[in-house]
Amino acid sequence: MHVVIFEASTWPDFAPLSLSRPLFELASGASSLLEKQIRHLNPSRLTLWVRPEMEAYTRQHVVPRLKIPTDINSPLGDAPVLLVSAQLMLTSKFDAPAQPFVMLDDESGASVRAAFGAFPGLASTDVLARSKRWATTINLPRVPPQGRMAGYLWDLLAWNEESIAEDSSALPHPPSPHPAGPYHLIQPQQVWLSEGVTIFPGVVIDASKGPVIVARGASVGANAVVQGPCYIGPGSAVQPLALVRPGMTIGPGCKVAGEIASSIIQGNTNKAHHGYLGDSYVGEWVNLAAGTTTSNLKTTYGQIPVDFGSHQIDTGRRFLGALIGDHTKTAINTRLMTGSYVGFCTMIATSALPPRFIPSFSFLTDRGIEPYQNEKAIEVMKIVFGRRDRKFTELDAEIIRHARAQAATVERR
C-alpha cells in the first residue's frame, strides 16, 4: 500500500522541538513516531509530506535510513493512498478498511488521523493550508479512530512507558543470554543488552516494572541503577551512581547523570552531572550544566499550564518539567520551574529563577534577556559538533534560519 505521512498546520503546537525537525522525527519509546508508523502500517511505498523548510532535512537525514521507496512532497495521482498524520502514535497493527474512509481525532473534525481513497492532485501544501481540496477528506465515511493522536509534547511523555514496552515487543524474544559480570539484573528476560554494551561493576538493572533496552555501544557506569521501562540509545553513557527511573528515553550519543525520570531526550545531549530531570522533553545538542534541576510538580499539586508566548495552555497534567529546544545550554545550578518552555538555541546563565517562558535565540543573564545572534550561535555549534567529529553544514545553517524565522511567529501567538 502507498502510505502518505503528513505534517499538518498544527505542527507549531510541538514547539520548540518542531522548529528544527519534522513531527514524525520526534522520539517516543525506543524509536521515532515514523519508525512506529512504518512498522504498523507496513507500506510498500512511502511519501512524506513536510513543510518546505523541512524538505532538505528529510531528504538528508530521514530517507537514507528507510528501506522502502520514499518520495518527499510529491502530489498525488489517481491511485488510492492511505493518508496518516505525523502526529499519530501507533502501538499495534493499523487495520485499514478496503473502502474509502476518514478517521478523525474528534467529532468536530478539526484533525484528521488518517484517510483512505483517491485524492488526485492533493499536495502537502493543501494539508498545511487546510485548503478546500483538503477539507473534502472530512466528507468521507467515518470509521472509529485507531492509535493515539498527540496534540502536544507532553502527550508523548504521558505515553512513554507504554511506548517503550511496545517497542520491546518488536525485539527478539527472549533476549540473547547476558554475559556474566559483577552487576545485577532483575527479571533478565526483560533486559536487552545489544552488541558492544558495557555494564560496569555494581550496576543494578531492574526490569520488574517494564523492559530495559540498552542499544549498541552504550554503557552504564559503576553503581548506577536503571529501572524499566527504559531505553538507552546507541553510544549513550549513563554515568556512575546515576539513578535512571522508569519512563526514560535516552537518545543516541547522550551522557546522563544524577536522577532522571519520565523524560525523553532526543539525542546528542549532555546532562552529565548531578541534578534532577523529570517529566521533560529535551532536544538535541543540549547541555544541562551541573546542578541543573527541573521542578515537575506544583506546590499546590494543581494542574500545570505552559506558556506559549502570550497565550497559556492548560496541560491537564500534574507532573510536567520543561520543554527544551535543540542547542540550548544552562549554567550551573539552573532551576527550571514546572511547565517551563525553553526555546531553540537559548542560553540560561542567571543566578535567579528563570521565567517559565524563554523564547528561542535568547541569552538570559541577571541583566535580562538579550538576543542570541546567529553568528555566535553558529560559532558555538561548530565547536560542539567538532567535539563529536561532526561537521557544521549548510543544512545546519538553513535549519537555524528556519527556526529563527518560525519562532518569531510560533512563540508569539
LOTORLO-991368 format. One line per 2 residues: number of its first residue (from 1); for each residue y, z, x of C-alpha. Coordinates in Angstrom, 2 decimals. Each point is the difference from the previous one (the first is absolute). Example, Ala and Ser with C-alpha at 12.3 -4.5 7.8 and 13.67 -1.06 7.14 Angstrom:
2
1 = -4.50,7.80,12.30 | 3.44,-0.66,1.37
END
This chain:
413
1 = 0.00,0.00,0.00 | 3.55,-0.76,1.14
3 = 1.95,3.27,0.06 | 3.77,0.33,0.29
5 = 1.30,3.42,1.08 | 3.69,0.27,-0.78
7 = 2.96,2.20,0.78 | 2.13,0.66,-3.07
9 = 3.66,0.87,-0.43 | -0.99,3.69,0.14
11 = -0.55,-0.11,3.79 | 3.20,2.04,0.68
13 = -1.62,3.01,-1.72 | -2.20,0.37,3.10
15 = 2.88,0.33,2.44 | 0.41,0.85,2.78
17 = -3.51,-1.25,0.88 | 0.43,-3.27,-1.94
19 = 3.12,-0.94,1.97 | -2.17,-1.15,2.89
21 = -3.32,-1.16,-1.48 | -1.54,-1.60,-3.09
23 = -1.23,2.52,-2.57 | -3.67,-0.92,0.48
25 = 0.29,1.17,3.63 | 0.54,3.61,-1.04
27 = -2.74,2.28,1.29 | -2.30,1.79,-2.43
29 = -3.11,1.91,1.00 | -1.68,-1.69,2.95
31 = 1.46,-3.43,-0.70 | 2.95,-1.83,-1.54
33 = 0.53,-0.92,-3.64 | -0.75,-3.62,0.96
35 = -3.32,0.89,1.62 | -1.06,1.86,-3.14
37 = 1.07,-2.89,-2.20 | -1.97,-2.54,2.02
39 = -3.08,2.24,0.04 | -0.06,0.48,-3.77
41 = 1.23,-3.46,-1.05 | -2.16,-1.97,2.46
43 = 2.20,-3.14,-0.10 | -1.14,-3.33,1.39
45 = 3.62,-0.97,0.56 | 3.12,2.13,0.30
47 = 3.72,-0.56,-0.45 | 2.52,2.67,0.91
49 = 3.35,-0.05,-1.80 | 2.61,2.00,1.90
51 = 3.77,0.19,0.33 | 1.30,-2.92,2.09
53 = 1.07,2.49,2.68 | -3.62,1.21,0.30
55 = -1.55,-3.46,0.36 | 0.11,-0.08,3.81
57 = -1.33,3.57,0.18 | -2.90,-0.91,-2.29
59 = -0.80,-3.15,1.93 | -0.04,1.79,3.36
61 = -1.40,3.46,-0.80 | -2.11,-0.39,-3.15
63 = -1.60,-3.45,-0.21 | -1.69,0.11,3.45
65 = -1.98,3.08,-1.12 | -1.41,-1.68,-3.10
67 = -3.33,-1.79,-0.09 | 0.72,-2.20,-3.03
69 = 2.30,-3.03,-0.41 | 3.50,1.39,-0.66
71 = 3.29,-1.60,-1.01 | 3.43,1.62,-0.14
73 = 2.50,-0.57,-2.83 | -1.63,-3.24,-1.14
75 = 0.75,-0.88,-3.66 | -2.93,-0.37,-2.38
77 = -1.65,-3.16,-1.21 | -2.02,-0.66,-3.14
79 = -3.13,1.97,0.95 | -0.54,3.51,-1.42
81 = 0.88,2.92,2.29 | -0.14,3.77,-0.11
83 = 3.42,1.58,0.57 | -0.12,3.58,1.32
85 = 2.90,2.35,0.72 | 0.41,1.16,3.59
87 = 0.54,3.49,-1.48 | -3.49,0.15,-1.51
89 = -2.37,2.42,1.75 | -3.61,-0.93,-0.66
91 = -2.82,2.45,0.55 | -2.79,-1.94,-1.70
93 = -1.05,-3.57,-0.76 | 2.58,-1.85,-2.08
95 = -1.61,-1.47,-3.12 | 2.05,-3.02,-1.01
97 = -0.67,-1.54,-3.43 | -0.83,-3.70,0.08
99 = 2.77,-0.87,-2.46 | 3.77,0.21,0.57
101 = 1.36,3.54,-0.15 | 2.78,2.29,1.08
103 = -0.39,3.59,1.13 | 3.19,2.00,-0.41
105 = 1.01,3.25,1.61 | 1.12,1.42,-3.35
107 = 0.62,-1.09,-3.56 | 3.62,-0.90,0.74
109 = -1.19,-2.93,2.08 | 2.41,0.97,2.77
111 = -2.53,-0.55,2.76 | -2.97,-2.38,0.35
113 = -3.06,1.37,1.78 | -1.96,-3.23,-0.19
115 = -0.20,-3.25,-1.93 | -2.44,-2.90,-0.11
117 = 0.60,-3.55,-1.10 | 1.56,-3.29,1.02
119 = 3.66,0.32,0.98 | 1.09,-3.42,1.30
121 = 3.22,0.17,1.97 | 0.16,3.81,0.07
123 = 1.38,1.23,3.32 | 0.71,3.22,1.85
125 = 3.70,-0.34,-0.82 | -0.85,0.14,-3.72
127 = -1.61,3.41,0.42 | 2.80,1.46,2.12
129 = 2.69,-1.32,-2.38 | -1.99,0.81,-3.16
131 = 0.66,-3.53,-1.18 | -0.80,-1.39,-3.45
133 = -3.00,-1.78,1.50 | -1.33,3.36,1.27
135 = 0.72,1.72,-3.34 | -2.48,-2.29,-1.76
137 = -2.87,1.86,1.65 | 0.71,2.96,-2.30
139 = -0.93,-2.15,-3.00 | -3.61,-0.41,1.17
141 = -2.76,2.00,-1.76 | 0.15,3.58,1.25
143 = -2.95,1.85,1.52 | -0.37,3.66,1.03
145 = 1.42,0.86,3.44 | -2.15,0.41,3.09
147 = 0.89,1.72,3.25 | 3.10,2.10,0.54
149 = 3.49,-1.41,0.08 | 2.14,1.74,2.61
151 = 3.62,0.38,-1.00 | 1.23,1.92,3.04
153 = -1.23,1.15,3.41 | -0.89,3.44,-1.33
155 = -2.60,-1.58,-2.29 | -1.92,-1.12,3.09
157 = 0.25,3.55,1.36 | -1.39,1.42,-3.24
159 = -3.00,-2.35,0.10 | -0.69,0.14,3.73
161 = -2.97,2.38,0.03 | -1.79,-2.19,-2.54
163 = 1.02,-3.11,1.93 | -1.54,1.31,3.25
165 = -3.21,0.89,-1.82 | -0.19,-3.45,-1.58
167 = 0.57,-1.75,3.32 | -2.82,2.04,1.53
169 = -2.38,-1.46,-2.60 | 0.46,-3.41,1.65
171 = -1.21,1.37,3.35 | -3.65,0.05,1.13
173 = -1.98,2.73,-1.74 | -1.10,2.26,1.48
175 = 2.31,0.07,3.04 | -1.48,-0.73,3.39
177 = -1.54,3.05,1.72 | 2.69,2.07,1.68
179 = -0.25,0.65,3.73 | -0.64,3.60,0.91
181 = 2.96,1.89,1.37 | 1.76,3.37,0.16
183 = 1.61,-0.48,-3.40 | -0.98,0.84,-3.57
185 = -0.49,-2.34,-2.95 | -0.18,1.35,-3.56
187 = -1.91,-2.44,-2.28 | -0.50,-2.61,2.73
189 = -1.33,-2.45,-2.59 | 3.65,-0.41,-1.07
191 = 1.39,-0.47,3.53 | 0.47,-3.49,1.46
193 = 0.67,-0.10,3.76 | 0.63,-3.57,1.13
195 = -0.67,-1.53,3.39 | 2.08,1.41,2.84
197 = 1.00,3.18,-1.83 | 0.52,3.12,2.16
199 = -0.56,3.45,-1.48 | 1.00,2.82,2.36
201 = -1.58,3.48,0.23 | 0.63,2.48,-2.77
203 = 0.91,-2.57,-2.65 | -1.02,0.72,-3.61
205 = -0.32,-2.98,-2.35 | -0.49,1.29,-3.53
207 = -1.12,-2.63,-2.53 | -1.10,2.52,-2.63
209 = 2.81,-1.06,-2.35 | 0.13,-3.68,0.84
211 = -0.79,-2.62,2.65 | 1.50,-0.11,3.48
213 = 0.38,-3.45,1.56 | 0.94,-0.24,3.69
215 = 0.64,-3.61,1.00 | -0.69,-1.81,3.24
217 = 1.55,1.48,3.14 | 1.53,3.04,-1.71
219 = -0.23,3.50,1.46 | 0.06,3.57,-1.32
221 = 1.26,2.59,2.51 | -1.57,3.31,0.91
223 = -0.21,2.66,-2.72 | 1.62,-2.20,-2.64
225 = -1.16,0.34,-3.62 | -0.32,-3.10,-2.20
227 = -0.67,0.47,-3.71 | -1.01,-2.85,-2.29
229 = 0.81,-2.14,-1.77 | 1.70,-1.39,3.09
231 = 0.42,-3.28,1.86 | 0.94,-0.22,3.68
233 = 0.89,-3.56,0.98 | -0.90,-2.07,3.08
235 = 1.32,1.37,3.26 | 1.66,3.02,-1.61
237 = -0.08,3.40,1.68 | -0.23,3.35,-1.74
239 = 1.42,2.46,2.51 | -1.76,3.25,1.02
241 = 0.26,2.88,-2.48 | 1.26,-2.27,-2.79
243 = -0.85,0.80,-3.62 | -0.58,-3.19,-2.00
245 = -0.37,1.01,-3.61 | -1.41,-2.05,-2.92
247 = 1.64,-3.17,-1.24 | 1.21,-1.30,3.39
249 = 0.21,-3.67,0.89 | 0.94,-0.43,3.67
251 = 0.57,-3.67,0.76 | -0.76,-1.75,3.30
253 = 1.57,1.05,3.28 | 1.36,3.38,-1.12
255 = 0.23,3.38,1.71 | -0.09,3.01,-2.31
257 = 0.13,3.75,0.56 | 0.92,3.19,-1.82
259 = -0.97,0.24,-3.67 | -0.11,-3.18,-2.09
261 = -1.20,-0.38,-3.58 | -0.09,-2.40,-2.97
263 = 2.09,-2.64,1.77 | -0.17,-3.66,0.97
265 = 1.18,-1.14,3.44 | 0.22,-3.78,0.13
267 = -0.65,-0.33,3.75 | 1.32,0.17,3.59
269 = 1.79,3.24,-0.82 | 0.26,3.18,2.07
271 = -0.09,3.48,-1.43 | -1.36,1.37,3.24
273 = 1.24,3.60,-0.16 | 0.00,3.04,-2.25
275 = 1.55,-0.10,-3.45 | -1.22,-0.65,-3.54
277 = -0.27,-3.41,-1.68 | -1.10,0.17,-3.61
279 = -0.10,-2.33,-3.02 | 2.05,-2.60,1.87
281 = -0.10,-3.77,0.51 | 0.99,-0.98,3.55
283 = 0.59,-3.52,1.30 | -0.73,-1.61,3.37
285 = 1.56,0.74,3.39 | 1.33,3.34,-1.22
287 = 0.43,2.94,2.38 | 0.04,3.51,-1.47
289 = 1.12,2.30,2.80 | -1.36,3.49,0.71
291 = 0.55,2.41,-2.85 | 0.77,-2.69,-2.59
293 = -1.17,1.43,-3.32 | -0.05,-1.26,-3.56
295 = 0.35,2.22,-3.03 | -2.28,-1.22,-2.77
297 = 0.48,2.67,-2.70 | 3.16,1.25,-1.71
299 = 0.57,3.75,-0.04 | 0.17,-0.28,-3.80
301 = -3.38,-1.80,-0.08 | 1.70,-2.65,-2.13
303 = -0.43,-3.74,0.01 | 1.57,-1.82,2.93
305 = 2.61,-2.76,-0.40 | 0.73,-2.69,2.61
307 = 3.48,-1.38,0.53 | 0.32,-3.77,0.38
309 = 3.65,-0.38,0.85 | 2.03,0.85,-3.07
311 = -2.91,0.43,-2.40 | -2.81,2.52,-0.13
313 = -3.64,-0.43,-0.97 | -2.12,2.85,-1.33
315 = -3.32,-0.43,1.76 | -1.95,2.30,-2.33
317 = -1.51,1.57,3.13 | 0.14,3.61,1.11
319 = -1.04,-0.90,3.54 | 1.96,-2.68,1.84
321 = 1.32,0.00,3.55 | 1.90,-2.95,1.47
323 = 0.04,-3.80,-0.23 | 0.81,-1.22,3.52
325 = 0.70,-3.61,0.93 | -1.07,-1.89,3.12
327 = 1.65,0.67,3.38 | 1.49,3.32,-1.08
329 = 0.33,2.87,2.49 | 0.60,3.73,-0.42
331 = 1.28,2.52,2.54 | -1.76,3.28,0.72
333 = -0.24,2.54,-2.82 | 1.12,-2.46,-2.68
335 = -0.62,1.41,-3.47 | -0.46,-2.47,-2.86
337 = 0.32,1.31,-3.55 | -2.31,-0.78,-2.91
339 = 0.30,-3.57,-1.24 | 2.01,-1.24,3.00
341 = 0.73,-3.70,0.39 | 0.54,-1.07,3.61
343 = 0.71,-3.70,0.35 | -1.03,-2.72,2.44
345 = 1.16,0.44,3.62 | 1.74,3.35,-0.43
347 = 0.66,2.74,2.56 | 0.23,3.65,-1.03
349 = 1.55,2.24,2.64 | 1.69,2.79,-1.91
351 = -0.36,3.77,0.34 | 0.64,0.44,-3.73
353 = -2.29,-0.95,-2.87 | 0.21,-3.79,-0.47
355 = 0.92,-1.34,-3.44 | -2.89,-0.98,-2.25
357 = 1.14,-3.63,0.05 | 0.74,-1.68,3.35
359 = 0.56,-3.77,-0.28 | -1.46,-2.53,2.40
361 = 1.72,-0.67,3.33 | 1.60,3.44,0.09
363 = 0.65,2.20,3.03 | 0.29,3.56,-1.31
365 = 1.49,2.72,2.20 | 2.03,3.15,-0.66
367 = 3.05,-2.30,-0.19 | -1.52,-1.76,-3.02
369 = -1.55,-3.43,-0.57 | 1.02,-2.94,2.16
371 = -1.38,-3.56,-0.18 | -2.92,-0.78,2.28
373 = 0.93,-3.39,1.41 | -2.50,-2.83,0.39
375 = 0.53,-0.30,3.74 | -0.85,3.65,0.63
377 = -2.94,-0.12,-2.43 | -1.46,-3.03,1.77
379 = 0.50,1.59,3.41 | -2.00,3.07,-1.08
381 = -2.71,-2.09,-1.67 | -0.53,-2.03,3.16
383 = -0.52,3.20,1.99 | -2.41,1.42,-2.59
385 = -1.96,-3.25,-0.24 | -0.20,-0.26,3.78
387 = -1.73,3.38,0.15 | -2.79,-1.53,-2.10
389 = -0.08,-3.33,1.88 | 1.53,-1.79,-2.98
391 = 2.81,-2.53,0.28 | 3.04,-0.07,-2.25
393 = 0.03,-3.38,-1.76 | 2.38,-2.08,-2.06
395 = -2.03,1.01,-3.06 | 0.77,3.65,0.75
397 = 3.70,-0.86,0.12 | -0.37,-1.89,-3.28
399 = -1.59,3.04,-1.65 | 2.90,2.17,1.18
401 = 2.54,-2.41,-1.46 | -1.90,-0.15,-3.28
403 = -0.40,3.77,-0.21 | 3.71,0.57,0.62
405 = 1.05,-2.59,-2.57 | -2.40,1.23,-2.68
407 = 0.65,3.69,0.62 | 3.66,-0.53,-0.79
409 = -1.07,-0.87,-3.57 | -3.27,1.88,-0.47
411 = 1.34,3.38,1.17 | 3.23,-0.23,-1.97
413 = -1.32,-0.87,-3.44
END
